[in-house]
Amino acid sequence: MDLHWGKHHQAYVTNLNGQLKGTPLEGKPLLEVIKASWNGGSPTPMFNNAGQVFNHDFFWESMSPKPSKRKGGGGVFFKAGSGRRRR
């Protein structure tokens, strides 16, 4: 689990944060980023990373004994080394 969380999932988050930096989508909810980066059926690399972050967040949330009540894909993404821990 540590490898999946600390390397694999984190790589998608790090790449997405880099792609978002300085764009109008920076700081927007994840679902808004996914919709915008779908690009009318021509998905961008940002779409792949955003979709993988969503998938992995869903996976970790599903593994939690007490899932959160949040809706809409959250808000700001966590950064590498931020101390966010898996549930």
C-alpha positions, -999 to 999 in steps of 0.1 A, spaced: 0 0 0 28 24 8 42 20 -27 8 25 -43 0 55 -22 35 71 -19 47 66 -55 20 57 -79 -9 79 -67 15 107 -57 29 108 -93 -5 115 -107 -11 143 -81 24 158 -87 20 157 -125 -15 172 -123 -4 200 -99 24 208 -123 0 209 -153 -25 231 -134 1 257 -122 -6 291 -136 -38 280 -155 -73 292 -149 -81 257 -135 -55 259 -107 -73 256 -74 -106 245 -90 -125 214 -78 -112 181 -93 -145 174 -111 -143 208 -128 -107 200 -139 -118 166 -153 -147 182 -172 -126 210 -187 -97 187 -196 -120 162 -214 -118 189 -241 -150 180 -260 -139 144 -265 -102 151 -272 -89 145 -237 -57 162 -228 -28 148 -207 -43 168 -178 -75 147 -182 -55 115 -177 -39 127 -145 -71 142 -131 -90 110 -139 -63 89 -122 -63 112 -91 -101 108 -89 -99 70 -93 -73 67 -67 -90 91 -43 -122 69 -47 -102 38 -41 -86 51 -9 -120 64 3 -136 31 -4 -109 14 18 -116 36 47 -137 22 76 -153 57 79 -157 73 45 -160 111 44 -192 128 35 -175 152 10 -191 157 -24 -180 170 -58 -144 159 -59 -130 180 -32 -111 212 -39 -73 218 -37 -50 189 -45 -24 178 -20 12 184 -28 41 160 -24 53 161 12 22 178 25 17 152 52 -16 140 39 -20 105 50 -41 77 36 -72 70 57 
